[in-house]
Amino acid sequence: MADESGYVQARFVTKQTKYAVPESPFSVPVKVGSQELNELINSLLSSHDCLKSDTLHSALFTLFSSILSGSYDGNAYVWDFKGTCILTFDGHTAPVKSVSWISVDNDVGVFLSASHDQSIRLSEWSRDKDTAQCIHICKGHTQSVDTLAVDSSQTKFCSGSWDKTLKVWSADPSASDETGDEEKVKKKQKTMSNKRKETTRTPLMTLSGHTEAVSSVLWIDQSTVCSAGWDHTIRVWDISAGVNKHTLNGSKVFCDISYSPLARLLVSGSADRHVRLWDPRTTDGAVVKKTLKSHQGWVSSVAWSQSSEYEMISGSYDTTVNLWDTRSLNTPLFTMTEHQDKVMSVNWTLHSSILSGGADNQLIIYDISGGGRRTRSNDME
């Protein structure tokens, strides 16, 4: 419709209160037409609801029609997109810092939850009964486990901790760590499956190199993991060899990273309030492709779109969520200001909606279309 880099900042004002929209500036194409502006205004005028709870949500992950969240009350929750909480999982004894789906089908959902209690729980959710049970407790970290990532094959996952290490684990819910006589093991497994007794799982591998807490991990491919830490570094790891291939150096604490297989770039959020783009293939250790400046507080969470190589989001302690387009990075396409306290986590759905969770005990869904320029927040209650 317009030149990819031709954007201007616009505000919409009116004396009619019922037609008022947020006063935040919008980034719109120079050649935008009346139809597109009408669609933008109509979407902004759409009503929005907000999911409110009694606890701070620190982590979000979506798969198909299910939202998985982790909370400071020690619980993991499953929500639908209508705002209904359909499952509360209370297995942890301390705040849940990270969550991730492994798989979801019509009958069973398998998910991970990591906690300040130093454990990771691999659990199964029975969708027809809306109940969940821990199958494996993954133990090995000696401090809070703050980040999780499942590989694309859904057979392994990686965790990062305040103990400065990464650990790689089996993500197979049916795999057993039992050893010994085959017949005895089979009998014991059958008995345990009837009782649904949880077992302890140990890591396949431990990766050491960070000198401070590990704040974020992700998989670039089946054999490559990327991690970010409070030691001001982003590290790229070869899992097959168990070594740190190379390191990208920053100047402040890294809070979160996200990778786009479409753009083949990393995005990071830092304590210096900036969002940065990196090429993880670089080996010189300090090349930043672009620095994005807009937030006024720590950038706590970042996420690339799953369907666009250009769009990404960032959430900040300044209470805002920014939608960015890499073709025009001088300012965000849109700044969402619905939160009343720190934004702790942001993520995308498969349908390109945006999720955010904050210290104001709210989970908010933003329904966007039109390349990220039509935005509507749905508060679920």
PLY file of the C-alpha trace (Angstrom):
ply
format ascii 1.0
element vertex 381
property float x
property float y
property float z
element edge 380
property int vertex1
property int vertex2
end_header
0.00 0.00 0.00
2.79 2.46 0.94
6.53 2.53 0.82
7.81 0.14 3.46
9.78 2.86 5.24
7.24 5.67 4.76
5.58 6.08 8.14
4.48 9.15 10.10
3.32 9.63 13.68
-0.35 10.57 14.12
-2.70 11.30 17.03
-6.49 11.18 16.81
-8.46 13.78 18.78
-12.16 14.56 19.11
-14.46 16.63 21.31
-16.98 13.78 21.38
-16.10 11.61 24.36
-17.79 8.49 23.04
-15.48 8.54 20.02
-12.29 9.19 21.97
-9.36 6.81 21.44
-6.02 6.56 23.30
-3.84 9.65 22.94
-0.73 7.59 22.24
0.86 8.31 18.84
0.26 5.82 16.03
2.74 5.01 13.29
0.81 4.99 10.00
1.95 4.79 6.37
2.40 8.12 4.60
0.01 7.01 1.87
-2.67 5.66 4.20
-6.21 6.08 2.86
-9.52 6.93 4.48
-10.62 3.28 4.52
-7.55 2.18 6.46
-7.96 5.07 8.91
-11.61 4.16 9.43
-10.64 0.56 10.15
-8.02 1.72 12.64
-10.44 4.00 14.50
-13.18 1.35 14.54
-10.81 -1.22 15.98
-9.68 1.21 18.69
-13.28 1.97 19.61
-14.06 -1.74 20.08
-14.76 -2.64 23.70
-12.13 -4.54 25.63
-12.27 -6.69 28.71
-9.45 -7.70 30.97
-8.70 -10.93 32.75
-8.16 -9.97 36.37
-6.86 -12.28 39.06
-5.45 -12.00 42.56
-1.85 -12.64 41.60
0.99 -11.37 39.43
1.51 -13.31 36.19
5.19 -13.75 35.39
5.08 -15.99 32.30
2.83 -16.62 29.31
2.76 -19.28 26.59
0.05 -20.10 24.04
-0.63 -23.11 21.86
-3.70 -23.40 19.65
-6.70 -22.32 21.75
-5.06 -22.51 25.18
-3.15 -19.91 27.18
-0.72 -21.15 29.84
0.38 -18.69 32.51
2.66 -18.87 35.53
2.05 -16.86 38.66
3.77 -15.55 41.76
1.21 -17.42 43.87
3.00 -20.67 42.92
0.31 -21.82 40.49
0.14 -22.42 36.76
-3.12 -21.60 35.00
-4.76 -22.58 31.71
-7.18 -20.10 30.11
-9.26 -20.09 26.98
-9.48 -17.06 24.71
-12.86 -16.11 26.14
-11.16 -15.37 29.43
-12.26 -18.46 31.34
-9.76 -20.08 33.70
-10.19 -23.78 32.99
-7.35 -25.17 35.08
-5.37 -24.25 38.19
-2.24 -26.33 38.83
-0.83 -25.91 42.34
2.19 -28.21 42.41
4.90 -25.66 43.24
5.83 -24.27 46.65
7.15 -20.91 45.39
6.49 -18.45 42.52
6.28 -19.92 39.02
8.80 -18.03 36.86
8.39 -19.72 33.47
5.93 -21.98 31.65
5.85 -23.75 28.30
3.57 -26.09 26.42
5.15 -29.27 25.07
2.04 -30.42 23.21
-1.73 -30.06 23.18
-4.24 -32.31 21.43
-7.96 -32.96 21.84
-7.46 -35.14 24.90
-4.25 -34.18 26.69
-2.04 -31.15 27.15
1.55 -31.61 28.31
3.26 -28.59 29.87
6.26 -27.45 31.88
6.41 -25.07 34.82
9.61 -23.75 36.40
9.75 -22.23 39.84
11.68 -20.35 42.46
11.47 -23.65 44.40
14.38 -24.86 42.16
12.27 -27.47 40.37
10.64 -27.95 36.98
7.41 -29.92 36.77
6.38 -31.83 33.66
2.62 -32.27 33.93
-0.30 -33.68 31.97
-3.63 -31.90 31.67
-6.65 -34.12 31.07
-8.85 -31.85 28.97
-12.09 -33.77 29.46
-11.73 -33.68 33.25
-9.94 -30.31 33.46
-7.44 -31.76 35.90
-3.65 -31.89 35.79
-1.09 -34.13 37.42
2.67 -33.86 37.68
4.36 -36.77 35.89
8.01 -35.84 36.43
9.77 -33.46 38.80
12.97 -32.27 37.14
15.64 -31.62 39.76
19.22 -30.44 39.40
19.25 -26.67 39.69
20.36 -25.22 43.02
18.59 -21.86 42.73
15.45 -20.40 41.15
14.64 -21.70 37.65
13.60 -18.63 35.66
13.38 -19.69 32.02
12.33 -22.66 29.85
12.35 -23.48 26.13
11.18 -26.63 24.30
12.91 -27.64 21.07
10.97 -27.93 17.80
10.90 -31.74 17.95
9.23 -31.57 21.39
11.70 -34.17 22.67
14.02 -31.92 24.70
13.84 -28.73 26.67
16.37 -26.35 28.14
16.23 -24.45 31.43
18.15 -21.52 32.84
18.64 -20.66 36.50
19.97 -18.20 39.02
22.62 -20.86 39.72
24.27 -19.55 36.47
23.78 -22.82 34.55
21.68 -24.15 31.70
20.41 -27.72 31.75
18.99 -29.86 28.95
16.29 -32.41 29.77
14.10 -35.01 28.11
10.64 -33.62 27.29
9.13 -37.06 26.70
6.42 -37.56 29.34
6.50 -41.34 28.90
10.27 -41.73 29.24
11.52 -43.17 32.51
14.77 -42.56 34.33
14.51 -46.00 35.89
17.34 -48.49 35.29
17.74 -52.15 36.11
16.14 -55.46 35.18
13.84 -54.82 32.19
10.95 -56.93 33.51
11.08 -55.29 36.95
11.12 -51.85 35.37
8.09 -52.66 33.20
6.14 -53.94 36.20
7.06 -50.88 38.24
6.11 -48.54 35.39
2.73 -50.24 35.03
2.05 -49.90 38.75
3.13 -46.27 38.73
1.00 -45.46 35.69
-2.04 -46.78 37.51
-1.25 -44.66 40.57
-0.01 -41.71 38.47
2.91 -41.28 40.83
5.39 -38.57 39.89
9.03 -39.51 39.34
12.23 -37.51 39.61
14.00 -36.67 36.36
17.64 -35.61 36.09
19.23 -33.46 33.35
20.83 -34.89 30.23
23.44 -32.13 30.17
24.62 -29.10 32.14
26.09 -26.05 30.39
28.29 -23.70 32.40
29.73 -20.37 31.31
27.54 -17.55 32.56
28.97 -15.71 35.55
25.59 -14.42 36.76
21.96 -15.58 36.59
20.56 -16.98 33.33
17.46 -14.96 32.48
16.35 -16.40 29.12
16.94 -19.44 26.91
15.72 -20.47 23.46
16.43 -22.98 20.69
17.76 -21.72 17.36
17.75 -25.22 15.88
17.93 -28.82 17.08
21.56 -28.53 18.15
21.87 -24.85 19.03
20.67 -23.09 22.18
20.96 -19.39 22.91
20.96 -17.94 26.43
20.99 -14.46 27.96
22.12 -13.51 31.43
22.67 -10.93 34.10
26.38 -11.05 33.21
25.64 -8.79 30.19
26.18 -11.62 27.69
24.19 -13.59 25.14
25.77 -17.00 24.60
25.31 -19.42 21.71
25.76 -23.10 22.63
26.44 -26.22 20.57
24.34 -28.83 22.35
25.85 -31.79 20.50
29.32 -30.83 21.75
28.22 -29.16 24.98
30.28 -26.03 24.36
29.81 -22.26 24.19
30.37 -21.50 20.48
30.52 -17.72 20.79
29.36 -14.84 22.95
27.61 -11.55 22.19
28.52 -8.83 24.67
26.20 -6.14 26.01
26.61 -3.38 28.57
23.70 -4.13 30.93
21.63 -7.00 32.30
19.70 -8.95 29.65
16.13 -9.67 30.75
14.83 -11.62 27.75
15.63 -12.74 24.20
13.55 -14.05 21.30
14.58 -15.57 17.95
12.87 -15.35 14.57
13.63 -18.25 12.20
12.06 -16.11 9.45
14.32 -13.08 9.98
17.18 -15.17 11.43
17.71 -12.49 14.06
17.63 -12.22 17.83
15.84 -9.48 19.72
16.85 -8.67 23.29
15.35 -6.64 26.13
17.66 -5.09 28.71
17.84 -3.20 31.97
19.09 -0.14 30.06
15.53 0.31 28.65
16.53 -0.58 25.09
15.48 -3.27 22.62
18.25 -4.54 20.35
18.51 -6.70 17.24
21.40 -9.15 16.92
22.67 -11.61 14.35
23.42 -14.79 16.37
25.68 -16.05 13.58
28.23 -13.29 14.18
31.46 -14.29 15.89
32.97 -10.88 16.65
31.05 -10.68 19.91
29.72 -7.14 19.86
27.77 -6.43 16.67
24.32 -4.94 17.26
22.30 -4.52 14.08
19.87 -1.99 15.57
19.00 -0.36 18.89
15.34 0.55 19.52
14.68 3.36 21.99
11.20 4.03 23.33
10.69 2.39 26.73
11.33 4.31 29.95
11.94 1.27 32.16
13.53 -2.18 32.07
12.47 -4.16 28.99
11.31 -7.30 30.76
10.01 -9.34 27.82
10.34 -9.51 24.02
8.80 -11.78 21.38
9.04 -12.10 17.61
5.86 -12.72 15.65
5.47 -16.37 14.66
4.09 -15.44 11.24
5.95 -12.25 10.25
9.68 -11.66 9.89
9.12 -7.95 10.50
6.93 -7.72 13.61
7.94 -8.07 17.25
6.69 -6.89 20.62
8.31 -5.68 23.81
6.97 -5.27 27.34
8.47 -3.00 29.96
8.43 -1.99 33.59
7.17 1.38 32.29
3.74 -0.39 32.00
3.64 -0.34 28.18
3.69 -2.93 25.40
5.23 -1.82 22.09
4.55 -3.31 18.67
7.51 -2.85 16.31
8.07 -3.29 12.57
11.71 -3.80 11.61
11.15 -1.88 8.37
10.54 1.29 10.39
12.28 1.17 13.76
12.50 4.85 14.68
9.29 4.55 16.71
6.91 1.69 17.61
3.96 1.05 15.31
1.78 1.22 18.39
2.17 1.57 22.13
-0.41 -0.24 24.27
-1.01 1.37 27.64
-3.71 -0.78 29.27
-1.53 -2.05 32.14
-1.42 -0.11 35.40
1.85 -1.64 36.65
4.98 -3.34 35.33
4.58 -5.59 32.27
6.22 -8.90 33.17
5.64 -11.04 30.07
4.51 -10.73 26.45
3.84 -13.34 23.79
2.01 -14.01 20.52
-0.79 -16.42 19.71
-0.89 -18.54 16.56
-3.50 -16.11 15.22
-1.16 -13.12 15.66
-2.90 -11.70 18.69
-0.70 -10.30 21.45
-0.75 -11.36 25.10
0.66 -9.46 28.05
0.79 -10.17 31.77
1.57 -7.59 34.41
2.18 -6.82 38.05
-1.33 -5.31 38.06
-2.66 -8.91 38.10
-4.02 -8.60 34.57
-3.65 -10.74 31.47
-4.61 -8.77 28.37
-5.24 -9.96 24.82
-4.68 -7.45 22.02
-6.42 -8.45 18.80
-4.40 -6.97 15.97
-4.65 -7.18 12.19
-3.63 -5.15 9.20
0.10 -5.53 9.77
-0.13 -4.56 13.42
-1.85 -1.23 12.84
-5.32 -2.23 13.98
-5.28 -2.90 17.69
-7.96 -3.90 20.14
-7.38 -5.08 23.69
-9.71 -7.68 25.13
-9.64 -7.74 28.90
-10.89 -11.10 30.05
-12.76 -11.43 33.29
0 1
1 2
2 3
3 4
4 5
5 6
6 7
7 8
8 9
9 10
10 11
11 12
12 13
13 14
14 15
15 16
16 17
17 18
18 19
19 20
20 21
21 22
22 23
23 24
24 25
25 26
26 27
27 28
28 29
29 30
30 31
31 32
32 33
33 34
34 35
35 36
36 37
37 38
38 39
39 40
40 41
41 42
42 43
43 44
44 45
45 46
46 47
47 48
48 49
49 50
50 51
51 52
52 53
53 54
54 55
55 56
56 57
57 58
58 59
59 60
60 61
61 62
62 63
63 64
64 65
65 66
66 67
67 68
68 69
69 70
70 71
71 72
72 73
73 74
74 75
75 76
76 77
77 78
78 79
79 80
80 81
81 82
82 83
83 84
84 85
85 86
86 87
87 88
88 89
89 90
90 91
91 92
92 93
93 94
94 95
95 96
96 97
97 98
98 99
99 100
100 101
101 102
102 103
103 104
104 105
105 106
106 107
107 108
108 109
109 110
110 111
111 112
112 113
113 114
114 115
115 116
116 117
117 118
118 119
119 120
120 121
121 122
122 123
123 124
124 125
125 126
126 127
127 128
128 129
129 130
130 131
131 132
132 133
133 134
134 135
135 136
136 137
137 138
138 139
139 140
140 141
141 142
142 143
143 144
144 145
145 146
146 147
147 148
148 149
149 150
150 151
151 152
152 153
153 154
154 155
155 156
156 157
157 158
158 159
159 160
160 161
161 162
162 163
163 164
164 165
165 166
166 167
167 168
168 169
169 170
170 171
171 172
172 173
173 174
174 175
175 176
176 177
177 178
178 179
179 180
180 181
181 182
182 183
183 184
184 185
185 186
186 187
187 188
188 189
189 190
190 191
191 192
192 193
193 194
194 195
195 196
196 197
197 198
198 199
199 200
200 201
201 202
202 203
203 204
204 205
205 206
206 207
207 208
208 209
209 210
210 211
211 212
212 213
213 214
214 215
215 216
216 217
217 218
218 219
219 220
220 221
221 222
222 223
223 224
224 225
225 226
226 227
227 228
228 229
229 230
230 231
231 232
232 233
233 234
234 235
235 236
236 237
237 238
238 239
239 240
240 241
241 242
242 243
243 244
244 245
245 246
246 247
247 248
248 249
249 250
250 251
251 252
252 253
253 254
254 255
255 256
256 257
257 258
258 259
259 260
260 261
261 262
262 263
263 264
264 265
265 266
266 267
267 268
268 269
269 270
270 271
271 272
272 273
273 274
274 275
275 276
276 277
277 278
278 279
279 280
280 281
281 282
282 283
283 284
284 285
285 286
286 287
287 288
288 289
289 290
290 291
291 292
292 293
293 294
294 295
295 296
296 297
297 298
298 299
299 300
300 301
301 302
302 303
303 304
304 305
305 306
306 307
307 308
308 309
309 310
310 311
311 312
312 313
313 314
314 315
315 316
316 317
317 318
318 319
319 320
320 321
321 322
322 323
323 324
324 325
325 326
326 327
327 328
328 329
329 330
330 331
331 332
332 333
333 334
334 335
335 336
336 337
337 338
338 339
339 340
340 341
341 342
342 343
343 344
344 345
345 346
346 347
347 348
348 349
349 350
350 351
351 352
352 353
353 354
354 355
355 356
356 357
357 358
358 359
359 360
360 361
361 362
362 363
363 364
364 365
365 366
366 367
367 368
368 369
369 370
370 371
371 372
372 373
373 374
374 375
375 376
376 377
377 378
378 379
379 380
